[in-house]
Amino acid sequence: MKIMTFNIKNDTILTSKQNTWEHRYLYINMIIHQYNPDIIGLQEVTNKMLMDLDLKNYIFVGKTRNRFFEIANERNIILFKKDIFTLLDNQTYWLSSTPDKLGSRTLGSIYPRICTFASLKDKDGKIYKIYNTHLDHLLPIVRKHQVDYLEKLIENNNQTIIMGDFNTTIKAKYLKKMVLNLDLEDCYKKVDNLISSHFNILSKIHKNDYPIDYIFISKDIKIKNTTIINNINNERFVSDHYPIICEF
């Protein structure tokens, strides 16, 4: 079974014309079709972007994060193959002290940050609990609180997968703490030459030595291999993140 996490980048006022979504979405569809993951977590997905994605083999879940306005109103969606999985439950949680309150946020976070949850049953009757999140991009103290809120959402970590754009590396103490407390493994334990999963749009220079996009997996699931897909169409900007594929 293969799972992918990929921040596909929402356009902003700073996005150059040649790098806007209309010039990128066909390549993102190609990546999804080529690698054919069974479960996908996408971050920064707007309603417009969702309409352009070719998802005929998938069902998706995930609500938008804002309450009243559409600007930067992103989703963290979970996609799963409809011929493999049955959806048992799904929720969108806000990473705040009131996780069920639409649009709530951690103090100091510019945007509400969310975690999408799905409980999936495969054809063999195995049930997987999937979480897809995207943490604050500015302040480490805000990310720490968001990770604390995320950890509280996960009551039982059997057959559990947590993925997304954490906007920090595994060197962060609060991320290490979550992994230890929930008895998880990160997907990169099967990668020999670890590279960053994030790069500067203009120069394509990696912003750090370690990835900031992760798939964390409970230890009752055996990781076979992980690939940071950094060889995609060097002539065309696809996103400022590389997709991560983990096979288990």
Secondary structure, 3 states (H helix, E strand, C coil): CEEEEEECCCCCCCCCHHHCHHHCHHHHHHHHHHHCCCEEEEEEECHHHHHHCCCCCEEEECCECCCCCCCCCCEEEEEEECCCCEEEEEEEEECCCCCCCCCCCCCCCCCCCEEEEEEEECCCCCEEEEEEEECCCCCHHHHHHHHHHHHHHCCCCCCEEEEEECCCCCCCHHHHHHHHHCCEEEHHHHCCCCCCCEECCCCCCECCCCCCEEEEEECCCCCCEEEECCCCCCCCCCCCECCEEEEC
